[in-house]
Amino acid sequence: MTTLAFRRITGKDARSFAALRNADDTWNWFFSKRRFTEEEVRRWIASLDPDRDEVYMVEGGGMPVGTCSLYGIDRSKKSAEIGRIIVAAPFRRRGMGGIMLREMIGRGRSLGLELLHAGIMRENTASRRLFSKCGFVEAAGGSPGAVRYELRAGGGR
C-alpha cells in the first residue's frame, strides 16, 4: 500500500462516503441503525462546522481506503469525539484502522485537546480492541448499549 492521504471531506465525496457507511458489513455498527442516501450524506457534509467537525476521506493509491473523524471539538473543554472510522473491505486487516485512529489522536493533540473519547457499541469487539490497542480505556458514562472509551493527553501510542 502506498502512503495514505488524509483530506477533509467535501460534498463531492458524498457518494464514496455513503458507499463506505452503507456497506452491508458496516452500517449496522452505527447507532442510527439505518442507511443514508447520497443526498442525505451531501446535506450532512454541508452542515458540518469546520471549527468543530473534522471528517476525513482517507485514500491510498488514488482509491478510497476509508474515513475517520474528530468531531464535537470543544476547545473550552479541550475535548472531542473520535469516530466514523470505516475501513473499506479490500483494505481491512492491514492495520488501516490503527493508522486512521492514530492520525486522529495526533490531530487532536495538535489542537491542544486533552480528552478524546468514543462511544462504541458493546458488541463491536473489533473497534473496542482497536481503541484499547491505541491507548484508550473504558470509562463511565457510555450511552445505553455503548461503551465509552477515553484517552487523556499524554496517553496512547
N, CA and C atoms as a LAMMPS dump frame, in Angstrom:
ITEM: TIMESTEP
0
ITEM: NUMBER OF ATOMS
471
ITEM: BOX BOUNDS ff ff ff
-5.0000000000000000e+02 5.0000000000000000e+02
-5.0000000000000000e+02 5.0000000000000000e+02
-5.0000000000000000e+02 5.0000000000000000e+02
ITEM: ATOMS id mol type element x y z
1 1 1 N 0.847 -1.179 0
2 1 2 C 0 0 0
3 1 3 C 0.886 1.233 0
4 2 1 N 0.515 2.175 -0.807
5 2 2 C 1.225 3.451 -0.839
6 2 3 C 0.867 4.258 0.404
7 3 1 N 1.473 5.403 0.533
8 3 2 C 1.182 6.281 1.658
9 3 3 C -0.282 6.69 1.641
10 4 1 N -0.863 6.771 2.819
11 4 2 C -2.252 7.202 2.908
12 4 3 C -2.323 8.721 2.92
13 5 1 N -3.332 9.26 2.253
14 5 2 C -3.585 10.7 2.235
15 5 3 C -4.882 10.959 2.993
16 6 1 N -4.825 11.883 3.947
17 6 2 C -5.991 12.288 4.722
18 6 3 C -6.407 13.666 4.223
19 7 1 N -7.663 13.789 3.782
20 7 2 C -8.133 15.104 3.359
21 7 3 C -9.551 15.303 3.86
22 8 1 N -9.847 16.556 4.156
23 8 2 C -11.177 16.887 4.663
24 8 3 C -12.227 16.536 3.615
25 9 1 N -13.322 16.01 4.087
26 9 2 C -14.413 15.592 3.22
27 9 3 C -15.087 16.819 2.596
28 10 1 N -15.566 16.663 1.375
29 10 2 C -16.331 17.707 0.689
30 10 3 C -17.607 17.077 0.131
31 11 1 N -18.489 17.913 -0.357
32 11 2 C -19.73 17.409 -0.954
33 11 3 C -19.488 16.444 -2.094
34 12 1 N -18.361 16.577 -2.769
35 12 2 C -18.033 15.671 -3.875
36 12 3 C -17.786 14.245 -3.392
37 13 1 N -17.585 14.084 -2.087
38 13 2 C -17.312 12.762 -1.512
39 13 3 C -18.576 12.048 -1.044
40 14 1 N -19.735 12.653 -1.239
41 14 2 C -20.975 12.082 -0.706
42 14 3 C -21.197 10.648 -1.173
43 15 1 N -20.98 10.396 -2.453
44 15 2 C -21.209 9.039 -2.973
45 15 3 C -20.246 8.035 -2.334
46 16 1 N -18.972 8.38 -2.27
47 16 2 C -17.976 7.46 -1.683
48 16 3 C -18.238 7.229 -0.208
49 17 1 N -18.541 8.322 0.52
50 17 2 C -18.804 8.185 1.947
51 17 3 C -20.036 7.318 2.17
52 18 1 N -21.106 7.583 1.418
53 18 2 C -22.328 6.794 1.561
54 18 3 C -22.059 5.32 1.277
55 19 1 N -21.273 5.035 0.256
56 19 2 C -20.965 3.631 -0.069
57 19 3 C -20.205 2.958 1.066
58 20 1 N -19.241 3.664 1.645
59 20 2 C -18.489 3.099 2.776
60 20 3 C -19.399 2.902 3.981
61 21 1 N -20.16 3.924 4.312
62 21 2 C -21.019 3.924 5.501
63 21 3 C -22.159 2.919 5.381
64 22 1 N -22.671 2.71 4.148
65 22 2 C -23.839 1.859 3.944
66 22 3 C -23.505 0.419 3.577
67 23 1 N -22.238 0.08 3.52
68 23 2 C -21.857 -1.294 3.157
69 23 3 C -22.532 -2.291 4.098
70 24 1 N -22.872 -3.464 3.566
71 24 2 C -23.603 -4.47 4.34
72 24 3 C -22.936 -4.818 5.668
73 25 1 N -21.606 -4.804 5.7
74 25 2 C -20.903 -5.192 6.923
75 25 3 C -20.481 -3.994 7.772
76 26 1 N -21.04 -2.814 7.491
77 26 2 C -20.656 -1.604 8.214
78 26 3 C -21.82 -0.884 8.865
79 27 1 N -22.91 -0.646 8.149
80 27 2 C -23.978 0.234 8.624
81 27 3 C -24.543 -0.184 9.971
82 28 1 N -24.565 -1.486 10.252
83 28 2 C -25.165 -1.964 11.499
84 28 3 C -24.329 -1.643 12.742
85 29 1 N -23.097 -1.149 12.552
86 29 2 C -22.253 -0.771 13.694
87 29 3 C -22.455 0.682 14.104
88 30 1 N -23.369 1.377 13.44
89 30 2 C -23.682 2.754 13.793
90 30 3 C -24.966 2.779 14.609
91 31 1 N -25.032 3.695 15.562
92 31 2 C -26.186 3.756 16.45
93 31 3 C -27.481 4.1 15.723
94 32 1 N -27.405 4.782 14.597
95 32 2 C -28.614 5.157 13.852
96 32 3 C -29.315 3.935 13.259
97 33 1 N -28.583 2.872 13.042
98 33 2 C -29.147 1.618 12.515
99 33 3 C -29.918 1.803 11.217
100 34 1 N -29.402 2.664 10.36
101 34 2 C -30.031 2.808 9.051
102 34 3 C -28.997 3.256 8.03
103 35 1 N -29.359 3.045 6.783
104 35 2 C -28.521 3.508 5.681
105 35 3 C -28.96 4.914 5.296
106 36 1 N -28.026 5.69 4.729
107 36 2 C -28.314 7.06 4.33
108 36 3 C -28.164 7.208 2.828
109 37 1 N -29.04 7.999 2.232
110 37 2 C -28.942 8.25 0.805
111 37 3 C -27.752 9.176 0.532
112 38 1 N -27.332 9.185 -0.699
113 38 2 C -26.247 10.088 -1.103
114 38 3 C -26.625 11.539 -0.826
115 39 1 N -27.867 11.892 -1.081
116 39 2 C -28.314 13.266 -0.837
117 39 3 C -28.295 13.598 0.654
118 40 1 N -28.712 12.664 1.5
119 40 2 C -28.639 12.899 2.95
120 40 3 C -27.197 13.118 3.389
121 41 1 N -26.295 12.324 2.848
122 41 2 C -24.879 12.474 3.183
123 41 3 C -24.368 13.825 2.692
124 42 1 N -24.757 14.218 1.506
125 42 2 C -24.33 15.516 0.969
126 42 3 C -24.797 16.659 1.874
127 43 1 N -26.05 16.592 2.337
128 43 2 C -26.573 17.63 3.249
129 43 3 C -25.827 17.604 4.579
130 44 1 N -25.53 16.411 5.078
131 44 2 C -24.782 16.29 6.33
132 44 3 C -23.393 16.909 6.181
133 45 1 N -22.712 16.625 5.093
134 45 2 C -21.383 17.198 4.853
135 45 3 C -21.476 18.723 4.83
136 46 1 N -22.496 19.256 4.155
137 46 2 C -22.667 20.717 4.069
138 46 3 C -22.94 21.327 5.442
139 47 1 N -23.528 20.55 6.342
140 47 2 C -23.876 21.075 7.666
141 47 3 C -22.723 21.023 8.667
142 48 1 N -21.63 20.364 8.314
143 48 2 C -20.509 20.239 9.249
144 48 3 C -19.924 21.607 9.573
145 49 1 N -19.61 21.813 10.82
146 49 2 C -18.967 23.047 11.275
147 49 3 C -17.456 22.811 11.223
148 50 1 N -16.733 23.482 10.338
149 50 2 C -15.301 23.202 10.174
150 50 3 C -14.469 23.472 11.424
151 51 1 N -15.006 24.26 12.363
152 51 2 C -14.286 24.505 13.613
153 51 3 C -14.54 23.424 14.649
154 52 1 N -15.596 22.649 14.453
155 52 2 C -15.95 21.615 15.437
156 52 3 C -15.908 20.194 14.898
157 53 1 N -15.923 20.05 13.579
158 53 2 C -16.015 18.722 12.968
159 53 3 C -14.971 18.561 11.881
160 54 1 N -14.104 17.595 12.047
161 54 2 C -13.112 17.281 11.03
162 54 3 C -13.363 15.848 10.571
163 55 1 N -13.951 15.729 9.395
164 55 2 C -14.253 14.421 8.823
165 55 3 C -13.323 14.247 7.634
166 56 1 N -12.638 13.119 7.599
167 56 2 C -11.617 12.888 6.583
168 56 3 C -11.968 11.71 5.69
169 57 1 N -11.658 11.872 4.417
170 57 2 C -11.603 10.754 3.483
171 57 3 C -10.14 10.323 3.49
172 58 1 N -9.919 9.039 3.517
173 58 2 C -8.566 8.503 3.526
174 58 3 C -8.383 7.743 2.221
175 59 1 N -7.325 8.09 1.499
176 59 2 C -7.091 7.484 0.195
177 59 3 C -5.687 6.917 0.121
178 60 1 N -5.54 5.908 -0.662
179 60 2 C -4.242 5.303 -0.916
180 60 3 C -4.193 4.851 -2.359
181 61 1 N -3.182 5.268 -3.073
182 61 2 C -3.078 4.896 -4.476
183 61 3 C -4.257 5.359 -5.294
184 62 1 N -4.856 6.496 -4.907
185 62 2 C -5.995 7.042 -5.643
186 62 3 C -7.312 6.363 -5.36
187 63 1 N -7.325 5.436 -4.407
188 63 2 C -8.554 4.711 -4.073
189 63 3 C -9.008 5.068 -2.666
190 64 1 N -10.338 5.123 -2.436
191 64 2 C -10.805 5.37 -1.068
192 64 3 C -10.51 4.163 -0.178
193 65 1 N -9.772 4.407 0.886
194 65 2 C -9.427 3.365 1.846
195 65 3 C -10.409 3.396 3.011
196 66 1 N -10.914 4.591 3.349
197 66 2 C -11.859 4.693 4.441
198 66 3 C -12.11 6.118 4.861
199 67 1 N -12.685 6.258 6.051
200 67 2 C -12.987 7.557 6.632
201 67 3 C -12.652 7.53 8.115
202 68 1 N -12.445 8.719 8.672
203 68 2 C -12.272 8.87 10.108
204 68 3 C -12.605 10.304 10.477
205 69 1 N -12.918 10.527 11.746
206 69 2 C -13.397 11.845 12.152
207 69 3 C -12.941 12.222 13.55
208 70 1 N -12.778 13.5 13.706
209 70 2 C -12.606 14.137 15.001
210 70 3 C -13.746 15.146 15.033
211 71 1 N -14.719 14.958 15.904
212 71 2 C -15.894 15.822 15.833
213 71 3 C -16.367 16.227 17.222
214 72 1 N -17.247 17.226 17.229
215 72 2 C -17.682 17.776 18.504
216 72 3 C -16.509 18.41 19.237
217 73 1 N -15.59 18.986 18.477
218 73 2 C -14.403 19.594 19.074
219 73 3 C -14.854 20.745 19.966
220 74 1 N -14.469 20.673 21.228
221 74 2 C -14.82 21.708 22.199
222 74 3 C -13.521 22.261 22.762
223 75 1 N -13.111 23.391 22.237
224 75 2 C -11.827 23.973 22.652
225 75 3 C -11.855 24.452 24.097
226 76 1 N -13.022 24.861 24.612
227 76 2 C -13.082 25.308 26.005
228 76 3 C -12.911 24.132 26.965
229 77 1 N -13.454 22.985 26.608
230 77 2 C -13.297 21.782 27.44
231 77 3 C -12.085 20.961 27.031
232 78 1 N -11.45 21.37 25.924
233 78 2 C -10.279 20.678 25.378
234 78 3 C -10.57 19.196 25.137
235 79 1 N -11.711 18.954 24.466
236 79 2 C -12.12 17.574 24.214
237 79 3 C -12.754 17.44 22.84
238 80 1 N -12.831 16.206 22.378
239 80 2 C -13.501 15.882 21.119
240 80 3 C -13.786 14.394 21.091
241 81 1 N -14.685 14.028 20.205
242 81 2 C -15.003 12.617 19.977
243 81 3 C -14.286 12.147 18.725
244 82 1 N -13.831 10.936 18.771
245 82 2 C -13.225 10.305 17.599
246 82 3 C -14.19 9.224 17.131
247 83 1 N -14.407 9.152 15.839
248 83 2 C -15.303 8.124 15.342
249 83 3 C -15.374 8.084 13.837
250 84 1 N -16.428 7.408 13.379
251 84 2 C -16.646 7.203 11.947
252 84 3 C -15.414 6.591 11.287
253 85 1 N -14.747 5.732 12.019
254 85 2 C -13.592 5.047 11.448
255 85 3 C -14.134 3.861 10.663
256 86 1 N -14.078 4.005 9.36
257 86 2 C -14.575 2.973 8.462
258 86 3 C -13.429 2.604 7.523
259 87 1 N -13.133 1.332 7.445
260 87 2 C -12.112 0.849 6.516
261 87 3 C -12.829 0.068 5.424
262 88 1 N -12.577 0.433 4.174
263 88 2 C -13.183 -0.267 3.039
264 88 3 C -12.773 -1.741 3.077
265 89 1 N -13.7 -2.609 2.73
266 89 2 C -13.486 -4.056 2.826
267 89 3 C -12.158 -4.54 2.229
268 90 1 N -11.731 -4.081 1.047
269 90 2 C -10.482 -4.602 0.482
270 90 3 C -9.228 -4.241 1.284
271 91 1 N -9.351 -3.294 2.221
272 91 2 C -8.176 -2.825 2.96
273 91 3 C -8.172 -3.251 4.427
274 92 1 N -9.138 -4.049 4.818
275 92 2 C -9.212 -4.487 6.212
276 92 3 C -8.115 -5.5 6.529
277 93 1 N -7.821 -5.567 7.799
278 93 2 C -6.816 -6.488 8.348
279 93 3 C -5.415 -6.171 7.84
280 94 1 N -5.191 -4.889 7.557
281 94 2 C -3.872 -4.422 7.125
282 94 3 C -3.367 -3.286 8.01
283 95 1 N -4.052 -3.06 9.13
284 95 2 C -3.626 -2.018 10.057
285 95 3 C -4.137 -0.625 9.725
286 96 1 N -5.046 -0.533 8.756
287 96 2 C -5.528 0.791 8.334
288 96 3 C -6.324 1.493 9.434
289 97 1 N -7.142 0.743 10.166
290 97 2 C -7.916 1.357 11.25
291 97 3 C -7.004 1.976 12.29
292 98 1 N -5.923 1.292 12.625
293 98 2 C -4.963 1.832 13.591
294 98 3 C -4.276 3.078 13.074
295 99 1 N -3.94 3.073 11.79
296 99 2 C -3.308 4.262 11.194
297 99 3 C -4.272 5.444 11.277
298 100 1 N -5.526 5.204 10.937
299 100 2 C -6.517 6.282 10.968
300 100 3 C -6.741 6.792 12.386
301 101 1 N -6.876 5.868 13.341
302 101 2 C -7.116 6.278 14.718
303 101 3 C -5.923 7.065 15.258
304 102 1 N -4.714 6.604 15.001
305 102 2 C -3.531 7.335 15.48
306 102 3 C -3.415 8.708 14.817
307 103 1 N -3.829 8.826 13.569
308 103 2 C -3.826 10.128 12.9
309 103 3 C -4.793 11.082 13.599
310 104 1 N -5.977 10.595 13.986
311 104 2 C -6.94 11.446 14.672
312 104 3 C -6.443 11.822 16.07
313 105 1 N -5.778 10.881 16.745
314 105 2 C -5.185 11.193 18.051
315 105 3 C -4.155 12.307 17.887
316 106 1 N -3.289 12.182 16.895
317 106 2 C -2.281 13.204 16.639
318 106 3 C -2.905 14.54 16.304
319 107 1 N -3.975 14.516 15.513
320 107 2 C -4.656 15.756 15.162
321 107 3 C -5.253 16.4 16.41
322 108 1 N -5.873 15.592 17.254
323 108 2 C -6.448 16.123 18.497
324 108 3 C -5.388 16.756 19.376
325 109 1 N -4.271 16.091 19.507
326 109 2 C -3.178 16.646 20.31
327 109 3 C -2.649 17.939 19.708
328 110 1 N -2.568 18.004 18.374
329 110 2 C -2.069 19.233 17.729
330 110 3 C -3.017 20.405 17.958
331 111 1 N -4.286 20.123 18.244
332 111 2 C -5.255 21.168 18.558
333 111 3 C -5.247 21.525 20.044
334 112 1 N -4.395 20.854 20.818
335 112 2 C -4.316 21.122 22.251
336 112 3 C -5.396 20.44 23.066
337 113 1 N -6.046 19.429 22.488
338 113 2 C -7.099 18.726 23.213
339 113 3 C -6.491 17.803 24.268
340 114 1 N -7.165 17.712 25.387
341 114 2 C -6.658 16.893 26.492
342 114 3 C -7.462 15.627 26.716
343 115 1 N -8.656 15.553 26.13
344 115 2 C -9.502 14.377 26.275
345 115 3 C -10.114 14.025 24.932
346 116 1 N -9.862 12.813 24.486
347 116 2 C -10.502 12.266 23.296
348 116 3 C -11.376 11.112 23.764
349 117 1 N -12.557 10.995 23.196
350 117 2 C -13.458 9.929 23.64
351 117 3 C -14.214 9.354 22.45
352 118 1 N -14.777 8.181 22.682
353 118 2 C -15.559 7.498 21.651
354 118 3 C -16.622 6.658 22.335
355 119 1 N -17.772 6.576 21.702
356 119 2 C -18.824 5.671 22.147
357 119 3 C -18.899 4.528 21.145
358 120 1 N -18.652 3.315 21.618
359 120 2 C -18.589 2.154 20.726
360 120 3 C -19.626 1.131 21.176
361 121 1 N -20.367 0.607 20.216
362 121 2 C -21.368 -0.411 20.549
363 121 3 C -20.695 -1.565 21.297
364 122 1 N -21.353 -1.999 22.329
365 122 2 C -20.81 -3.069 23.183
366 122 3 C -20.405 -4.297 22.361
367 123 1 N -21.18 -4.638 21.332
368 123 2 C -20.926 -5.833 20.525
369 123 3 C -19.81 -5.646 19.498
370 124 1 N -19.343 -4.42 19.313
371 124 2 C -18.339 -4.143 18.282
372 124 3 C -16.939 -4.417 18.844
373 125 1 N -16.629 -5.698 18.961
374 125 2 C -15.368 -6.089 19.591
375 125 3 C -14.15 -5.64 18.791
376 126 1 N -14.253 -5.579 17.464
377 126 2 C -13.107 -5.144 16.655
378 126 3 C -12.753 -3.687 16.967
379 127 1 N -13.748 -2.803 17.013
380 127 2 C -13.479 -1.394 17.329
381 127 3 C -13.004 -1.242 18.764
382 128 1 N -13.591 -1.979 19.668
383 128 2 C -13.167 -1.881 21.072
384 128 3 C -11.709 -2.308 21.225
385 129 1 N -11.331 -3.363 20.522
386 129 2 C -9.932 -3.812 20.548
387 129 3 C -9.004 -2.752 19.969
388 130 1 N -9.41 -2.165 18.848
389 130 2 C -8.607 -1.136 18.19
390 130 3 C -8.376 0.051 19.128
391 131 1 N -9.417 0.561 19.737
392 131 2 C -9.267 1.71 20.623
393 131 3 C -8.409 1.355 21.836
394 132 1 N -8.6 0.166 22.396
395 132 2 C -7.763 -0.258 23.525
396 132 3 C -6.299 -0.352 23.119
397 133 1 N -6.043 -0.913 21.963
398 133 2 C -4.677 -1.059 21.467
399 133 3 C -3.992 0.3 21.297
400 134 1 N -4.772 1.337 20.997
401 134 2 C -4.219 2.682 20.792
402 134 3 C -4.224 3.517 22.069
403 135 1 N -4.459 2.882 23.217
404 135 2 C -4.314 3.565 24.5
405 135 3 C -5.585 4.051 25.152
406 136 1 N -6.737 3.882 24.521
407 136 2 C -7.993 4.292 25.138
408 136 3 C -8.367 3.302 26.236
409 137 1 N -9.034 3.803 27.26
410 137 2 C -9.507 2.955 28.348
411 137 3 C -11.014 3.121 28.504
412 138 1 N -11.661 2.075 28.98
413 138 2 C -13.091 2.153 29.242
414 138 3 C -13.327 3.16 30.35
415 139 1 N -14.41 3.925 30.213
416 139 2 C -14.738 4.949 31.195
417 139 3 C -16.237 4.934 31.461
418 140 1 N -16.631 5.545 32.546
419 140 2 C -18.047 5.657 32.888
420 140 3 C -18.714 6.65 31.942
421 141 1 N -20.004 6.498 31.79
422 141 2 C -20.764 7.49 31.048
423 141 3 C -21.173 7.102 29.65
424 142 1 N -21.029 5.866 29.281
425 142 2 C -21.454 5.458 27.946
426 142 3 C -22.967 5.466 27.83
427 143 1 N -23.464 5.752 26.64
428 143 2 C -24.906 5.722 26.422
429 143 3 C -25.378 4.264 26.406
430 144 1 N -26.688 4.023 26.525
431 144 2 C -27.186 2.639 26.538
432 144 3 C -26.693 1.845 25.33
433 145 1 N -26.183 0.66 25.576
434 145 2 C -25.688 -0.214 24.52
435 145 3 C -24.292 0.116 24.041
436 146 1 N -23.68 1.134 24.637
437 146 2 C -22.356 1.565 24.203
438 146 3 C -21.365 1.508 25.358
439 147 1 N -20.112 1.421 24.996
440 147 2 C -19.029 1.532 25.957
441 147 3 C -18.289 2.816 25.616
442 148 1 N -18.059 3.643 26.63
443 148 2 C -17.315 4.89 26.424
444 148 3 C -15.834 4.594 26.611
445 149 1 N -15.053 5.063 25.652
446 149 2 C -13.589 4.944 25.713
447 149 3 C -13.004 6.352 25.775
448 150 1 N -11.956 6.515 26.57
449 150 2 C -11.292 7.808 26.704
450 150 3 C -9.791 7.669 26.606
451 151 1 N -9.206 8.734 26.104
452 151 2 C -7.751 8.852 26.04
453 151 3 C -7.403 10.246 26.542
454 152 1 N -6.606 10.321 27.583
455 152 2 C -6.163 11.603 28.144
456 152 3 C -4.859 12.014 27.467
457 153 1 N -4.599 13.318 27.427
458 153 2 C -3.348 13.831 26.843
459 153 3 C -2.17 13.095 27.478
460 154 1 N -1.209 12.745 26.635
461 154 2 C -0.048 12.026 27.115
462 154 3 C -0.216 10.523 27.072
463 155 1 N -1.471 10.034 26.897
464 155 2 C -1.702 8.596 26.824
465 155 3 C -1.641 8.102 25.403
466 156 1 N -1.764 6.829 25.228
467 156 2 C -1.811 6.241 23.884
468 156 3 C -0.434 6.063 23.275
469 157 1 N -0.457 5.649 22.035
470 157 2 C 0.799 5.348 21.352
471 157 3 C 1.066 6.339 20.26
